[in-house]
Amino acid sequence: MSRKVINSKQLDMIIEQMVKTVEVSKDEIFEIGENSRKEFETLAKELNSVKLEVAQLIHKQDKLEMQVRLARNRLSEVSRQFKKFTEEQIRHAYDHAHELQLELHTTSQLEVQLRNRRNEIERRLVNIEETISKADRLVSQVSVVLNYVTSDLQQVGQMIADASEKREFGFKIMEAQEEERRRLSREIHDGPAQMLANVMMRSDLIDRTFRERGASEALSEIRSLKVMVRSALYEVRRIIYDLRPMALDDLGLIPTLKKYISTTEEYHNGHPRVEFVHMGSESRLSANLEVAVFRLVQESLQNAIKHAQANHIHVKLELKPTLITVIVKDDGVGFDTTEKKEKSFGLLGMRERVELISGELKIQSKPGSGTTVFIQIPLS
C-alpha cells in the first residue's frame, strides 16, 4: 500500500491557502464588529432624541390635562345655567372640550408609542454590545492563530529545543501582544472615543435645547458637556501614562508615584482620599523593575478607585537593600477572594507581573471589610 508524500512546496501552498482563509474570516468578523459599532452609535443618537421627545410630550400632557379640566368646568357651568348662554356659546364650549380631550388622547397614544420605541432601542443596544464584544474577542483569537502560523519562530527555536515548549512560548508572546492591543483598543473605544461621540451628540442636543427650551437649559447642558470633555482629556492622559510614564525615566520611581497619585486624587476631587507613604531609600532601581513596581501600584490603585467605593486609600512603599514592599489598603466594599470572577484580567495581570520579577502577591479582602494588596519583591 503506497503512501502519498507531500513535499515542502505542497505544504507551503496548503499553509498559504489556510492563511488566506483565516485572513478573510478575520476581515469579515472585523467588518461585523465595525457595522455593529455604527449601528450602536446611530441607535444611541436616536435614543437620546426619543427620550427628549418623551419628556416634551409629558410636559405637553400636563398642560393639556389642566386645559381639559378647565374646559369641563366651563361646560358644566354652561349646562347648569343653560338659559344664560347663547346656542353659539354652548356649542363652542362643547366643541372646545371635545377637541382638548381628543388632543390629550392622541398625545397619550404617541407617548406610549415613543416609550415602546425607547424600550426597543435599549434592548437592541444591549444585543449589539454583546455582538461587538464577541466580534472583538474572535478577532483577537484569530489574530493569535494567524500570527502563530505566519511568524518565523526560528530564533526562538534555537533557544528552546523542545518543540512543545517552543509552541507554548510563541503562543504566550503573541497572546500577550494581542491582549495588550485589544486592551488599548477597548480603553480608547470605551473611554475617549465614546466620550467624543457623546460630545458630538450632546452638541446637537444643546443646539436643539437652545431653540426649543431656552438659554438657561442650554447652559446647563454646556456645563455637563464641559465635564465630559474634561473626563475625556483625563482618559487620554491616563492611557498615555499606561503606555509609558515619561517621568519614570527622568525622575525615578518615588517622584513619579507621588505625581501620579497626586494627579489621580486631584482628578477625582479628593474622593477617595489617597495617602502615599514612602520609607527607606530613594535610590534608582533598574528600569524594568521601576516600571514593574509602578504598574503594580497603578493597577492596585485603579482597582480600589473603580471597584471598592472607598473613602480612603493608603499606599505604602518601602525600599530596603534586599527587598521592596508595597501595600495598598482601602476601606471599600471588599470582595470574596475565593470567588472566581469572569474577565478579572487586572488581578491576573498583576499576578503574572509579580511572578516575572520573582515576587510574591497576597490579597486580603472580604465583603464589607475593605481590601489590602501586599506585594514583596526581592532585590537579589
Secondary structure, DSSP 8 states (H G I E B T S, - for coil): -------HHHHHHHHHHHHHHHHHHHHHHHHHHHHHHHHHHHHHHHHHHHHHHHHHHHHHHHHHHHHHHHHHHHHHHHHHTGGGS-HHHHHHHHHHHHHHHHHHHHHHHHHHHHHHHHHHHHHHHHHHHHHHHHHHHHHHHHHHHHHHHHS--HHHHHH--SHHHHHHHHHHHHHHHHHHHHHHHHHHIIIIIHHHHHHHHHHHHHHHHHHHH-HHHHHHHHHHHHHHHHHHHHHHHHHHHHH--HHHHHH-HHHHHHHHHHHHHHHTTT-SEEEEEEEE------HHHHHHHHHHHHHHHHHHHHHS--SEEEEEEEE-SSEEEEEEEE-S----TTS--TT-HHHHHHHHHHHHTT-EEEEEE-TTS-EEEEEEEE--
